[in-house]
Each structure stands twice: as structure tokens, then as C-alpha cells.
């Protein structure tokens, strides 16, 4: 038993030259696919979660950020002191430079350059350590969020949950539900 659409396509292709048969077949297939699409789309439940918002606004993310900042505060303060010291030494050098001998001026310039290199190296190390620690903390939050998303999907019958889309309708955004499941 052929469907009515298949019979109509067969009749059209017999009446049309060979060159246009492929075109007619493509149009018929496209029409049948478009006719079936709304039925499928209506039965699909889609949700959206903003990972950025979860990692910025959720209670676990804020707690992790505070914890990391507390861990790195002492090193950050040391870097600030080094930068302040370097600035004051550079200002003193600029003020003293006209009266310094050539050898003394070169010696102090070298010392300032060494201090600056040391400061830059320590800043890079600090930033790398900070980022590594932050990634460790946030990866556990992402794992918990993924588990919460899966649980919400199962409980509420979602077929698809998308993270980080370009544009999203607020009616499919379930980020608040995920944040609530994470504890706020």
C-alpha cells in the first residue's frame, strides 16, 4: 500500500521529463518532511541552562570564589607590596639620576630591571596558580550542576537541555531551577 503522497509523486514523475524528476522528488520529500516537523516539534520539551550564570551567581560559586580569594590574599598582598616598592624605587631613581655617576646609574637601572622581572614572574605564577585552583573548584560545581540538570530533566520530562546558546526564550530557561537545586 502506497501513501497518497507517494502515488501523486509517481504520477507526476511519469508525466515530467527525466531531468525534472529529481526536482519533483526533492520538493515532494521536503513537503512531507515539513508536514511532519510540527508534530515532532510539539512533542519535544527543550530547556536551557546558563553555565555562566551558575558559575557567577549560585551560592556554591560565590562560596568557592570567596574561599579562593582568602587562600590567595597573602600572596596578592605581597605582590602589591612589591609593586609599590618598585614604583617608589623607580621614582627615587628618576629623582636621583641627574646627580648619579654613570656606573651607579647603570647599576640601579639593572636592579630596577631585575626587580621588575621578578615581580612579573611572581605575578604570572600567582595568576597560573589562581586559575588552576579556580578551575578545580569550579569543575566540581559544574559536575554538581550537571547532576542537577539530569535530575530536573528526568523529573520534568525534558528531551533536550542546551547549555550556552546564542539566544534563548525565557520560557525555556531553567537556570533558576538548577541554581535552586544547587542550594540557591
C-alpha positions as CSV (number, residue, x, y, z in Angstrom):
1,X,0.0,0.0,0.0
2,X,1.4,3.3,-1.1
3,X,0.6,6.5,0.6
4,X,-1.4,9.1,-1.3
5,X,1.6,11.4,-1.4
6,X,3.7,8.6,-3.0
7,X,1.0,7.9,-5.6
8,X,0.9,11.6,-6.5
9,X,4.7,11.8,-6.8
10,X,4.7,8.7,-9.0
11,X,2.0,10.2,-11.3
12,X,3.9,13.5,-11.6
13,X,7.2,11.9,-12.3
14,X,5.7,9.8,-15.2
15,X,4.4,13.0,-16.8
16,X,7.6,15.0,-16.4
17,X,10.8,14.6,-18.3
18,X,13.7,12.8,-16.8
19,X,15.7,16.0,-16.0
20,X,12.9,17.3,-13.7
21,X,12.1,14.0,-11.9
22,X,14.8,14.7,-9.2
23,X,13.5,18.2,-8.6
24,X,9.9,17.0,-8.2
25,X,11.0,14.2,-5.9
26,X,13.0,16.7,-3.7
27,X,10.1,19.0,-3.5
28,X,7.7,16.2,-2.5
29,X,10.1,14.9,0.1
30,X,10.6,18.4,1.5
31,X,6.9,18.9,1.7
32,X,6.4,15.7,3.6
33,X,9.2,16.5,6.0
34,X,7.8,19.9,6.7
35,X,4.3,18.4,7.3
36,X,5.8,16.0,9.8
37,X,8.0,18.6,11.6
38,X,5.4,20.5,13.6
39,X,4.1,17.2,15.0
40,X,7.6,16.3,16.2
41,X,8.5,19.7,17.5
42,X,5.3,20.0,19.6
43,X,6.1,16.8,21.4
44,X,9.7,17.8,22.2
45,X,10.4,19.5,25.5
46,X,13.5,21.7,25.4
47,X,15.2,23.6,28.2
48,X,18.2,25.9,28.5
49,X,20.8,26.4,31.3
50,X,23.2,29.3,31.5
51,X,26.5,27.9,32.8
52,X,27.9,31.4,33.1
53,X,25.2,32.4,35.5
54,X,25.6,29.3,37.5
55,X,29.3,29.9,37.9
56,X,28.8,33.5,38.7
57,X,25.6,33.7,40.8
58,X,25.0,30.4,42.5
59,X,25.7,30.0,46.2
60,X,28.4,27.3,45.7
61,X,30.2,29.5,43.1
62,X,30.2,32.5,45.4
63,X,31.4,30.4,48.3
64,X,34.2,28.9,46.1
65,X,35.2,32.4,44.9
66,X,35.4,33.7,48.5
67,X,37.4,30.6,49.5
68,X,39.9,31.0,46.7
69,X,40.3,34.7,47.3
70,X,41.0,34.0,51.0
71,X,43.6,31.4,50.0
72,X,45.4,33.8,47.7
73,X,45.1,37.0,49.7
74,X,48.5,36.8,51.4
75,X,50.3,36.3,48.0
76,X,48.3,39.1,46.4
77,X,49.2,41.4,49.3
78,X,52.9,40.5,48.8
79,X,52.7,41.3,45.1
80,X,51.1,44.6,45.9
81,X,53.9,45.5,48.3
82,X,56.5,44.5,45.7
83,X,54.8,46.7,43.1
84,X,54.6,49.6,45.5
85,X,58.3,49.2,46.4
86,X,59.3,49.0,42.8
87,X,57.4,52.2,42.0
88,X,58.9,54.1,44.9
89,X,62.4,52.9,43.9
90,X,61.8,54.0,40.3
91,X,60.6,57.4,41.4
92,X,63.7,57.8,43.7
93,X,65.9,56.7,40.8
94,X,64.3,59.3,38.5
95,X,64.9,62.0,41.1
96,X,68.5,60.9,41.8
97,X,69.5,60.1,38.2
98,X,70.9,63.6,37.3
99,X,73.4,63.5,40.1
100,X,74.4,59.8,39.9
101,X,77.6,58.7,38.3
102,X,77.3,56.7,35.1
103,X,78.3,53.4,36.8
104,X,75.8,54.0,39.7
105,X,73.0,54.9,37.3
106,X,73.6,51.7,35.3
107,X,73.8,49.6,38.5
108,X,70.5,51.0,39.8
109,X,68.8,50.6,36.4
110,X,69.8,46.9,36.4
111,X,68.5,46.5,39.9
112,X,65.2,48.0,38.9
113,X,65.0,45.8,35.8
114,X,65.7,42.7,38.0
115,X,63.0,43.7,40.5
116,X,60.6,44.3,37.7
117,X,61.4,40.9,36.1
118,X,61.0,39.2,39.5
119,X,57.6,40.9,40.0
120,X,56.4,39.9,36.6
121,X,57.4,36.3,37.1
122,X,55.7,36.2,40.5
123,X,52.5,37.7,39.0
124,X,52.5,35.1,36.3
125,X,53.0,32.3,38.8
126,X,50.3,33.8,41.0
127,X,47.8,34.0,38.1
128,X,48.5,30.5,37.0
129,X,48.1,29.1,40.5
130,X,44.9,31.2,41.0
131,X,43.4,30.0,37.7
132,X,44.3,26.3,38.4
133,X,42.7,26.5,41.8
134,X,39.7,28.3,40.5
135,X,39.3,25.6,37.7
136,X,39.5,22.9,40.4
137,X,36.8,24.5,42.5
138,X,34.5,25.3,39.6
139,X,34.8,21.9,37.9
140,X,33.2,20.4,41.0
141,X,30.4,22.9,40.7
142,X,29.9,22.1,37.1
143,X,29.7,18.4,38.0
144,X,27.1,19.1,40.6
145,X,25.2,21.3,38.2
146,X,25.3,18.6,35.5
147,X,23.8,16.1,38.0
148,X,21.1,18.6,39.0
149,X,20.3,19.2,35.3
150,X,20.0,15.5,34.6
151,X,17.7,15.1,37.7
152,X,15.5,18.0,36.6
153,X,15.4,16.6,33.0
154,X,14.2,13.2,34.3
155,X,11.7,14.6,36.8
156,X,10.1,17.1,34.4
157,X,10.4,15.1,31.1
158,X,12.9,17.2,29.1
159,X,14.0,15.7,25.9
160,X,16.9,18.2,25.4
161,X,18.6,20.7,27.6
162,X,21.0,23.1,25.9
163,X,23.8,25.0,27.7
164,X,25.2,28.3,26.4
165,X,23.1,29.2,23.4
166,X,23.3,32.5,21.4
167,X,19.6,33.4,22.0
168,X,17.0,31.8,24.3
169,X,13.4,32.4,25.1
170,X,12.9,32.9,28.9
171,X,10.1,30.3,28.8
172,X,12.7,27.5,28.3
173,X,15.4,28.9,30.7
174,X,15.6,26.6,33.7
175,X,18.8,28.1,35.1
176,X,17.0,29.3,38.3
177,X,15.7,25.7,38.9
178,X,19.3,24.4,38.6
179,X,20.6,27.1,40.9
180,X,17.9,26.3,43.4
181,X,18.9,22.6,43.3
182,X,22.5,23.6,44.0
183,X,21.4,25.4,47.1
184,X,20.5,28.9,45.9
